[in-house]
Amino acid sequence: MSAGKGIAYIGAAILIFFGVLFIWGAFGSNPQPGWIVVGLISVGIGFGLIWLASRRKPASEAEGQEVTYKLDLSGDVNLESLKCESCGGALSSENIKMVTGAPWVTCPYCGATYQLTEKPKW
């Protein structure tokens, strides 16, 4: 539960508690008819807060979240053609997908799927 939801639930509990006290006090030894209205409004706002807090999704559950990776390379870098490790077919950027923070390649020719790793240059 996020901090915003916790604050909303605590505020709702306080409003409902005092709303019930105002309604109860309206029928006490010194009745005040206006307290019924104040109590009902307080209880209504309290239940409204509960309803709003239960509908709100935390940011971590947001759907359609897009992540962009930016890569800064030092020096001059030449792009080489990428070939499938299994069949040697030419691959394009559409064949590379990021899965749990690592690049994975799916070959459109042979269907092989593997994690893209950088090989040492020496």
MODELLER restraints for C-alpha pairs under 7 A, 6 or more apart:
rsr = mdl.restraints
at = mdl.atoms
rsr.add(forms.Gaussian(group=physical.xy_distance, feature=features.Distance(at['CA:2:A'], at['CA:58:A']), mean=6.94, stdev=0.5))
rsr.add(forms.Gaussian(group=physical.xy_distance, feature=features.Distance(at['CA:5:A'], at['CA:53:A']), mean=5.39, stdev=0.5))
rsr.add(forms.Gaussian(group=physical.xy_distance, feature=features.Distance(at['CA:8:A'], at['CA:49:A']), mean=6.05, stdev=0.5))
rsr.add(forms.Gaussian(group=physical.xy_distance, feature=features.Distance(at['CA:8:A'], at['CA:50:A']), mean=6.84, stdev=0.5))
rsr.add(forms.Gaussian(group=physical.xy_distance, feature=features.Distance(at['CA:8:A'], at['CA:53:A']), mean=6.27, stdev=0.5))
rsr.add(forms.Gaussian(group=physical.xy_distance, feature=features.Distance(at['CA:9:A'], at['CA:50:A']), mean=5.99, stdev=0.5))
rsr.add(forms.Gaussian(group=physical.xy_distance, feature=features.Distance(at['CA:12:A'], at['CA:46:A']), mean=3.98, stdev=0.5))
rsr.add(forms.Gaussian(group=physical.xy_distance, feature=features.Distance(at['CA:12:A'], at['CA:47:A']), mean=6.50, stdev=0.5))
rsr.add(forms.Gaussian(group=physical.xy_distance, feature=features.Distance(at['CA:12:A'], at['CA:49:A']), mean=5.74, stdev=0.5))
rsr.add(forms.Gaussian(group=physical.xy_distance, feature=features.Distance(at['CA:12:A'], at['CA:50:A']), mean=6.27, stdev=0.5))
rsr.add(forms.Gaussian(group=physical.xy_distance, feature=features.Distance(at['CA:13:A'], at['CA:46:A']), mean=6.61, stdev=0.5))
rsr.add(forms.Gaussian(group=physical.xy_distance, feature=features.Distance(at['CA:15:A'], at['CA:42:A']), mean=5.38, stdev=0.5))
rsr.add(forms.Gaussian(group=physical.xy_distance, feature=features.Distance(at['CA:15:A'], at['CA:43:A']), mean=6.05, stdev=0.5))
rsr.add(forms.Gaussian(group=physical.xy_distance, feature=features.Distance(at['CA:15:A'], at['CA:46:A']), mean=5.18, stdev=0.5))
rsr.add(forms.Gaussian(group=physical.xy_distance, feature=features.Distance(at['CA:16:A'], at['CA:42:A']), mean=6.19, stdev=0.5))
rsr.add(forms.Gaussian(group=physical.xy_distance, feature=features.Distance(at['CA:16:A'], at['CA:43:A']), mean=4.45, stdev=0.5))
rsr.add(forms.Gaussian(group=physical.xy_distance, feature=features.Distance(at['CA:16:A'], at['CA:46:A']), mean=5.33, stdev=0.5))
rsr.add(forms.Gaussian(group=physical.xy_distance, feature=features.Distance(at['CA:19:A'], at['CA:38:A']), mean=6.97, stdev=0.5))
rsr.add(forms.Gaussian(group=physical.xy_distance, feature=features.Distance(at['CA:19:A'], at['CA:39:A']), mean=3.80, stdev=0.5))
rsr.add(forms.Gaussian(group=physical.xy_distance, feature=features.Distance(at['CA:19:A'], at['CA:40:A']), mean=6.25, stdev=0.5))
rsr.add(forms.Gaussian(group=physical.xy_distance, feature=features.Distance(at['CA:19:A'], at['CA:42:A']), mean=4.86, stdev=0.5))
rsr.add(forms.Gaussian(group=physical.xy_distance, feature=features.Distance(at['CA:19:A'], at['CA:43:A']), mean=5.06, stdev=0.5))
rsr.add(forms.Gaussian(group=physical.xy_distance, feature=features.Distance(at['CA:20:A'], at['CA:39:A']), mean=6.01, stdev=0.5))
rsr.add(forms.Gaussian(group=physical.xy_distance, feature=features.Distance(at['CA:22:A'], at['CA:35:A']), mean=5.37, stdev=0.5))
rsr.add(forms.Gaussian(group=physical.xy_distance, feature=features.Distance(at['CA:22:A'], at['CA:36:A']), mean=6.38, stdev=0.5))
rsr.add(forms.Gaussian(group=physical.xy_distance, feature=features.Distance(at['CA:22:A'], at['CA:38:A']), mean=6.84, stdev=0.5))
rsr.add(forms.Gaussian(group=physical.xy_distance, feature=features.Distance(at['CA:22:A'], at['CA:39:A']), mean=4.83, stdev=0.5))
rsr.add(forms.Gaussian(group=physical.xy_distance, feature=features.Distance(at['CA:23:A'], at['CA:35:A']), mean=6.08, stdev=0.5))
rsr.add(forms.Gaussian(group=physical.xy_distance, feature=features.Distance(at['CA:23:A'], at['CA:36:A']), mean=4.75, stdev=0.5))
rsr.add(forms.Gaussian(group=physical.xy_distance, feature=features.Distance(at['CA:23:A'], at['CA:39:A']), mean=5.10, stdev=0.5))
rsr.add(forms.Gaussian(group=physical.xy_distance, feature=features.Distance(at['CA:25:A'], at['CA:31:A']), mean=6.85, stdev=0.5))
rsr.add(forms.Gaussian(group=physical.xy_distance, feature=features.Distance(at['CA:26:A'], at['CA:32:A']), mean=4.91, stdev=0.5))
rsr.add(forms.Gaussian(group=physical.xy_distance, feature=features.Distance(at['CA:26:A'], at['CA:33:A']), mean=5.77, stdev=0.5))
rsr.add(forms.Gaussian(group=physical.xy_distance, feature=features.Distance(at['CA:26:A'], at['CA:35:A']), mean=5.43, stdev=0.5))
rsr.add(forms.Gaussian(group=physical.xy_distance, feature=features.Distance(at['CA:26:A'], at['CA:36:A']), mean=5.90, stdev=0.5))
rsr.add(forms.Gaussian(group=physical.xy_distance, feature=features.Distance(at['CA:82:A'], at['CA:90:A']), mean=6.12, stdev=0.5))
rsr.add(forms.Gaussian(group=physical.xy_distance, feature=features.Distance(at['CA:82:A'], at['CA:91:A']), mean=5.44, stdev=0.5))
rsr.add(forms.Gaussian(group=physical.xy_distance, feature=features.Distance(at['CA:83:A'], at['CA:89:A']), mean=5.40, stdev=0.5))
rsr.add(forms.Gaussian(group=physical.xy_distance, feature=features.Distance(at['CA:83:A'], at['CA:90:A']), mean=4.68, stdev=0.5))
rsr.add(forms.Gaussian(group=physical.xy_distance, feature=features.Distance(at['CA:83:A'], at['CA:91:A']), mean=5.51, stdev=0.5))
rsr.add(forms.Gaussian(group=physical.xy_distance, feature=features.Distance(at['CA:84:A'], at['CA:90:A']), mean=6.51, stdev=0.5))
rsr.add(forms.Gaussian(group=physical.xy_distance, feature=features.Distance(at['CA:84:A'], at['CA:91:A']), mean=6.60, stdev=0.5))
rsr.add(forms.Gaussian(group=physical.xy_distance, feature=features.Distance(at['CA:84:A'], at['CA:107:A']), mean=6.38, stdev=0.5))
rsr.add(forms.Gaussian(group=physical.xy_distance, feature=features.Distance(at['CA:86:A'], at['CA:112:A']), mean=6.87, stdev=0.5))
rsr.add(forms.Gaussian(group=physical.xy_distance, feature=features.Distance(at['CA:87:A'], at['CA:110:A']), mean=6.63, stdev=0.5))
rsr.add(forms.Gaussian(group=physical.xy_distance, feature=features.Distance(at['CA:89:A'], at['CA:109:A']), mean=6.68, stdev=0.5))
rsr.add(forms.Gaussian(group=physical.xy_distance, feature=features.Distance(at['CA:91:A'], at['CA:107:A']), mean=6.88, stdev=0.5))
rsr.add(forms.Gaussian(group=physical.xy_distance, feature=features.Distance(at['CA:95:A'], at['CA:105:A']), mean=5.67, stdev=0.5))
rsr.add(forms.Gaussian(group=physical.xy_distance, feature=features.Distance(at['CA:95:A'], at['CA:106:A']), mean=5.46, stdev=0.5))
rsr.add(forms.Gaussian(group=physical.xy_distance, feature=features.Distance(at['CA:95:A'], at['CA:107:A']), mean=6.53, stdev=0.5))
rsr.add(forms.Gaussian(group=physical.xy_distance, feature=features.Distance(at['CA:96:A'], at['CA:103:A']), mean=6.32, stdev=0.5))
rsr.add(forms.Gaussian(group=physical.xy_distance, feature=features.Distance(at['CA:96:A'], at['CA:104:A']), mean=5.58, stdev=0.5))
rsr.add(forms.Gaussian(group=physical.xy_distance, feature=features.Distance(at['CA:96:A'], at['CA:105:A']), mean=4.61, stdev=0.5))
rsr.add(forms.Gaussian(group=physical.xy_distance, feature=features.Distance(at['CA:96:A'], at['CA:106:A']), mean=6.63, stdev=0.5))
rsr.add(forms.Gaussian(group=physical.xy_distance, feature=features.Distance(at['CA:97:A'], at['CA:103:A']), mean=5.66, stdev=0.5))
rsr.add(forms.Gaussian(group=physical.xy_distance, feature=features.Distance(at['CA:97:A'], at['CA:104:A']), mean=5.33, stdev=0.5))
rsr.add(forms.Gaussian(group=physical.xy_distance, feature=features.Distance(at['CA:97:A'], at['CA:105:A']), mean=6.51, stdev=0.5))
rsr.add(forms.Gaussian(group=physical.xy_distance, feature=features.Distance(at['CA:98:A'], at['CA:104:A']), mean=6.08, stdev=0.5))
rsr.add(forms.Gaussian(group=physical.xy_distance, feature=features.Distance(at['CA:103:A'], at['CA:115:A']), mean=5.97, stdev=0.5))
rsr.add(forms.Gaussian(group=physical.xy_distance, feature=features.Distance(at['CA:103:A'], at['CA:116:A']), mean=5.52, stdev=0.5))
rsr.add(forms.Gaussian(group=physical.xy_distance, feature=features.Distance(at['CA:104:A'], at['CA:113:A']), mean=6.95, stdev=0.5))
rsr.add(forms.Gaussian(group=physical.xy_distance, feature=features.Distance(at['CA:104:A'], at['CA:114:A']), mean=5.68, stdev=0.5))
rsr.add(forms.Gaussian(group=physical.xy_distance, feature=features.Distance(at['CA:104:A'], at['CA:115:A']), mean=4.32, stdev=0.5))
rsr.add(forms.Gaussian(group=physical.xy_distance, feature=features.Distance(at['CA:104:A'], at['CA:116:A']), mean=5.51, stdev=0.5))
rsr.add(forms.Gaussian(group=physical.xy_distance, feature=features.Distance(at['CA:105:A'], at['CA:113:A']), mean=5.55, stdev=0.5))
rsr.add(forms.Gaussian(group=physical.xy_distance, feature=features.Distance(at['CA:105:A'], at['CA:114:A']), mean=5.51, stdev=0.5))
rsr.add(forms.Gaussian(group=physical.xy_distance, feature=features.Distance(at['CA:105:A'], at['CA:115:A']), mean=6.12, stdev=0.5))
rsr.add(forms.Gaussian(group=physical.xy_distance, feature=features.Distance(at['CA:105:A'], at['CA:116:A']), mean=6.29, stdev=0.5))
rsr.add(forms.Gaussian(group=physical.xy_distance, feature=features.Distance(at['CA:106:A'], at['CA:112:A']), mean=5.72, stdev=0.5))
rsr.add(forms.Gaussian(group=physical.xy_distance, feature=features.Distance(at['CA:106:A'], at['CA:113:A']), mean=4.48, stdev=0.5))
rsr.add(forms.Gaussian(group=physical.xy_distance, feature=features.Distance(at['CA:106:A'], at['CA:114:A']), mean=6.86, stdev=0.5))
rsr.add(forms.Gaussian(group=physical.xy_distance, feature=features.Distance(at['CA:107:A'], at['CA:113:A']), mean=6.55, stdev=0.5))
